[in-house]
Amino acid sequence: MAKNNRKNNKMSLEEAGRKGGKTTAQNHDKEFYQDIGQKGGEQTAKNHDKEFYQDIGQKGGEQTSKNHDKEFYEDIGQKGGNKRSRQN
């Protein structure tokens, strides 16, 4: 954990962020976070093209494959298939 700068008694950036995040969480509900997430997603879509999403999708897929084994993919495939069969 970061410590206060003892010379000038200022809070570190990490501590300030943590404190602000806790205060925000206490003052806002789930709907607030959904709203800002929606706005952020819309803004990202305006600022980036198809290639951006392909790139981050590729990177995400590579990381997922590094972190999970064959059993993981079998499990999520099974879950997806079960959910799909209930929709029909």
mmCIF file of the C-alpha atoms, coordinates in Angstrom:
data_MODEL
# 
_entry.id   MODEL 
# 
loop_
_atom_site.group_PDB 
_atom_site.id 
_atom_site.type_symbol 
_atom_site.label_atom_id 
_atom_site.label_alt_id 
_atom_site.label_comp_id 
_atom_site.label_asym_id 
_atom_site.label_entity_id 
_atom_site.label_seq_id 
_atom_site.pdbx_PDB_ins_code 
_atom_site.Cartn_x 
_atom_site.Cartn_y 
_atom_site.Cartn_z 
_atom_site.occupancy 
_atom_site.B_iso_or_equiv 
_atom_site.pdbx_formal_charge 
_atom_site.auth_seq_id 
_atom_site.auth_comp_id 
_atom_site.auth_asym_id 
_atom_site.auth_atom_id 
_atom_site.pdbx_PDB_model_num 
ATOM 1  C CA . MET A 1 1  ? 0.000   0.000   0.000   1.00 0.00 ? 1  MET A CA 1 
ATOM 2  C CA . ALA A 1 2  ? 1.268   3.472   -0.830  1.00 0.00 ? 2  ALA A CA 1 
ATOM 3  C CA . LYS A 1 3  ? 2.124   5.708   2.075   1.00 0.00 ? 3  LYS A CA 1 
ATOM 4  C CA . ASN A 1 4  ? 1.510   9.390   2.586   1.00 0.00 ? 4  ASN A CA 1 
ATOM 5  C CA . ASN A 1 5  ? 4.319   11.663  1.528   1.00 0.00 ? 5  ASN A CA 1 
ATOM 6  C CA . ARG A 1 6  ? 5.588   12.417  5.034   1.00 0.00 ? 6  ARG A CA 1 
ATOM 7  C CA . LYS A 1 7  ? 7.447   15.604  4.075   1.00 0.00 ? 7  LYS A CA 1 
ATOM 8  C CA . ASN A 1 8  ? 4.392   17.521  2.926   1.00 0.00 ? 8  ASN A CA 1 
ATOM 9  C CA . ASN A 1 9  ? 1.694   15.321  4.473   1.00 0.00 ? 9  ASN A CA 1 
ATOM 10 C CA . LYS A 1 10 ? -0.033  14.783  1.123   1.00 0.00 ? 10 LYS A CA 1 
ATOM 11 C CA . MET A 1 11 ? -2.017  11.711  0.188   1.00 0.00 ? 11 MET A CA 1 
ATOM 12 C CA . SER A 1 12 ? -0.573  9.489   -2.537  1.00 0.00 ? 12 SER A CA 1 
ATOM 13 C CA . LEU A 1 13 ? -2.384  9.216   -5.853  1.00 0.00 ? 13 LEU A CA 1 
ATOM 14 C CA . GLU A 1 14 ? -3.238  5.593   -5.045  1.00 0.00 ? 14 GLU A CA 1 
ATOM 15 C CA . GLU A 1 15 ? -4.746  6.527   -1.673  1.00 0.00 ? 15 GLU A CA 1 
ATOM 16 C CA . ALA A 1 16 ? -6.706  9.410   -3.176  1.00 0.00 ? 16 ALA A CA 1 
ATOM 17 C CA . GLY A 1 17 ? -8.131  7.132   -5.861  1.00 0.00 ? 17 GLY A CA 1 
ATOM 18 C CA . ARG A 1 18 ? -9.120  4.486   -3.329  1.00 0.00 ? 18 ARG A CA 1 
ATOM 19 C CA . LYS A 1 19 ? -10.761 7.065   -1.064  1.00 0.00 ? 19 LYS A CA 1 
ATOM 20 C CA . GLY A 1 20 ? -12.629 8.646   -3.979  1.00 0.00 ? 20 GLY A CA 1 
ATOM 21 C CA . GLY A 1 21 ? -13.789 5.265   -5.230  1.00 0.00 ? 21 GLY A CA 1 
ATOM 22 C CA . LYS A 1 22 ? -15.157 4.296   -1.828  1.00 0.00 ? 22 LYS A CA 1 
ATOM 23 C CA . THR A 1 23 ? -16.990 7.606   -1.507  1.00 0.00 ? 23 THR A CA 1 
ATOM 24 C CA . THR A 1 24 ? -18.448 7.258   -4.999  1.00 0.00 ? 24 THR A CA 1 
ATOM 25 C CA . ALA A 1 25 ? -19.615 3.716   -4.235  1.00 0.00 ? 25 ALA A CA 1 
ATOM 26 C CA . GLN A 1 26 ? -21.330 4.919   -1.055  1.00 0.00 ? 26 GLN A CA 1 
ATOM 27 C CA . ASN A 1 27 ? -23.105 7.768   -2.845  1.00 0.00 ? 27 ASN A CA 1 
ATOM 28 C CA . HIS A 1 28 ? -24.305 5.976   -5.985  1.00 0.00 ? 28 HIS A CA 1 
ATOM 29 C CA . ASP A 1 29 ? -26.329 2.894   -6.844  1.00 0.00 ? 29 ASP A CA 1 
ATOM 30 C CA . LYS A 1 30 ? -26.118 0.183   -9.492  1.00 0.00 ? 30 LYS A CA 1 
ATOM 31 C CA . GLU A 1 31 ? -28.062 2.320   -11.980 1.00 0.00 ? 31 GLU A CA 1 
ATOM 32 C CA . PHE A 1 32 ? -25.392 5.045   -11.807 1.00 0.00 ? 32 PHE A CA 1 
ATOM 33 C CA . TYR A 1 33 ? -22.664 2.592   -12.777 1.00 0.00 ? 33 TYR A CA 1 
ATOM 34 C CA . GLN A 1 34 ? -24.812 1.107   -15.554 1.00 0.00 ? 34 GLN A CA 1 
ATOM 35 C CA . ASP A 1 35 ? -25.436 4.604   -16.912 1.00 0.00 ? 35 ASP A CA 1 
ATOM 36 C CA . ILE A 1 36 ? -21.776 5.655   -16.944 1.00 0.00 ? 36 ILE A CA 1 
ATOM 37 C CA . GLY A 1 37 ? -20.828 2.289   -18.440 1.00 0.00 ? 37 GLY A CA 1 
ATOM 38 C CA . GLN A 1 38 ? -23.378 2.786   -21.211 1.00 0.00 ? 38 GLN A CA 1 
ATOM 39 C CA . LYS A 1 39 ? -22.094 6.298   -21.912 1.00 0.00 ? 39 LYS A CA 1 
ATOM 40 C CA . GLY A 1 40 ? -18.496 5.085   -21.928 1.00 0.00 ? 40 GLY A CA 1 
ATOM 41 C CA . GLY A 1 41 ? -19.329 2.296   -24.344 1.00 0.00 ? 41 GLY A CA 1 
ATOM 42 C CA . GLU A 1 42 ? -21.108 4.687   -26.681 1.00 0.00 ? 42 GLU A CA 1 
ATOM 43 C CA . GLN A 1 43 ? -18.173 7.097   -26.601 1.00 0.00 ? 43 GLN A CA 1 
ATOM 44 C CA . THR A 1 44 ? -15.702 4.272   -27.273 1.00 0.00 ? 44 THR A CA 1 
ATOM 45 C CA . ALA A 1 45 ? -17.800 3.168   -30.251 1.00 0.00 ? 45 ALA A CA 1 
ATOM 46 C CA . LYS A 1 46 ? -17.735 6.704   -31.646 1.00 0.00 ? 46 LYS A CA 1 
ATOM 47 C CA . ASN A 1 47 ? -13.962 7.001   -31.238 1.00 0.00 ? 47 ASN A CA 1 
ATOM 48 C CA . HIS A 1 48 ? -12.878 3.611   -32.577 1.00 0.00 ? 48 HIS A CA 1 
ATOM 49 C CA . ASP A 1 49 ? -13.419 1.618   -35.737 1.00 0.00 ? 49 ASP A CA 1 
ATOM 50 C CA . LYS A 1 50 ? -14.013 -2.046  -36.519 1.00 0.00 ? 50 LYS A CA 1 
ATOM 51 C CA . GLU A 1 51 ? -10.262 -2.738  -36.539 1.00 0.00 ? 51 GLU A CA 1 
ATOM 52 C CA . PHE A 1 52 ? -9.961  -1.560  -32.909 1.00 0.00 ? 52 PHE A CA 1 
ATOM 53 C CA . TYR A 1 53 ? -12.578 -4.073  -31.763 1.00 0.00 ? 53 TYR A CA 1 
ATOM 54 C CA . GLN A 1 54 ? -10.994 -6.841  -33.835 1.00 0.00 ? 54 GLN A CA 1 
ATOM 55 C CA . ASP A 1 55 ? -7.638  -6.083  -32.237 1.00 0.00 ? 55 ASP A CA 1 
ATOM 56 C CA . ILE A 1 56 ? -8.887  -6.091  -28.642 1.00 0.00 ? 56 ILE A CA 1 
ATOM 57 C CA . GLY A 1 57 ? -10.943 -9.204  -29.349 1.00 0.00 ? 57 GLY A CA 1 
ATOM 58 C CA . GLN A 1 58 ? -7.855  -10.950 -30.688 1.00 0.00 ? 58 GLN A CA 1 
ATOM 59 C CA . LYS A 1 59 ? -5.803  -9.930  -27.642 1.00 0.00 ? 59 LYS A CA 1 
ATOM 60 C CA . GLY A 1 60 ? -8.553  -11.033 -25.272 1.00 0.00 ? 60 GLY A CA 1 
ATOM 61 C CA . GLY A 1 61 ? -8.884  -14.377 -27.000 1.00 0.00 ? 61 GLY A CA 1 
ATOM 62 C CA . GLU A 1 62 ? -5.142  -14.967 -26.802 1.00 0.00 ? 62 GLU A CA 1 
ATOM 63 C CA . GLN A 1 63 ? -5.087  -14.190 -23.082 1.00 0.00 ? 63 GLN A CA 1 
ATOM 64 C CA . THR A 1 64 ? -8.089  -16.404 -22.432 1.00 0.00 ? 64 THR A CA 1 
ATOM 65 C CA . SER A 1 65 ? -6.457  -19.317 -24.235 1.00 0.00 ? 65 SER A CA 1 
ATOM 66 C CA . LYS A 1 66 ? -3.274  -18.839 -22.187 1.00 0.00 ? 66 LYS A CA 1 
ATOM 67 C CA . ASN A 1 67 ? -5.212  -18.832 -18.915 1.00 0.00 ? 67 ASN A CA 1 
ATOM 68 C CA . HIS A 1 68 ? -7.664  -21.690 -19.572 1.00 0.00 ? 68 HIS A CA 1 
ATOM 69 C CA . ASP A 1 69 ? -7.465  -25.288 -20.653 1.00 0.00 ? 69 ASP A CA 1 
ATOM 70 C CA . LYS A 1 70 ? -9.596  -27.522 -22.885 1.00 0.00 ? 70 LYS A CA 1 
ATOM 71 C CA . GLU A 1 71 ? -11.973 -28.269 -20.007 1.00 0.00 ? 71 GLU A CA 1 
ATOM 72 C CA . PHE A 1 72 ? -12.842 -24.567 -19.680 1.00 0.00 ? 72 PHE A CA 1 
ATOM 73 C CA . TYR A 1 73 ? -13.906 -24.380 -23.331 1.00 0.00 ? 73 TYR A CA 1 
ATOM 74 C CA . GLU A 1 74 ? -15.871 -27.631 -23.041 1.00 0.00 ? 74 GLU A CA 1 
ATOM 75 C CA . ASP A 1 75 ? -17.675 -26.241 -20.003 1.00 0.00 ? 75 ASP A CA 1 
ATOM 76 C CA . ILE A 1 76 ? -18.626 -22.906 -21.574 1.00 0.00 ? 76 ILE A CA 1 
ATOM 77 C CA . GLY A 1 77 ? -19.646 -24.686 -24.781 1.00 0.00 ? 77 GLY A CA 1 
ATOM 78 C CA . GLN A 1 78 ? -21.904 -26.977 -22.766 1.00 0.00 ? 78 GLN A CA 1 
ATOM 79 C CA . LYS A 1 79 ? -23.437 -24.026 -20.896 1.00 0.00 ? 79 LYS A CA 1 
ATOM 80 C CA . GLY A 1 80 ? -24.037 -22.135 -24.141 1.00 0.00 ? 80 GLY A CA 1 
ATOM 81 C CA . GLY A 1 81 ? -25.601 -25.167 -25.782 1.00 0.00 ? 81 GLY A CA 1 
ATOM 82 C CA . ASN A 1 82 ? -27.890 -25.760 -22.810 1.00 0.00 ? 82 ASN A CA 1 
ATOM 83 C CA . LYS A 1 83 ? -29.033 -22.150 -22.752 1.00 0.00 ? 83 LYS A CA 1 
ATOM 84 C CA . ARG A 1 84 ? -29.608 -22.160 -26.491 1.00 0.00 ? 84 ARG A CA 1 
ATOM 85 C CA . SER A 1 85 ? -31.691 -25.347 -26.337 1.00 0.00 ? 85 SER A CA 1 
ATOM 86 C CA . ARG A 1 86 ? -33.947 -23.787 -23.668 1.00 0.00 ? 86 ARG A CA 1 
ATOM 87 C CA . GLN A 1 87 ? -34.610 -20.795 -25.956 1.00 0.00 ? 87 GLN A CA 1 
ATOM 88 C CA . ASN A 1 88 ? -36.115 -22.934 -28.719 1.00 0.00 ? 88 ASN A CA 1 
# 
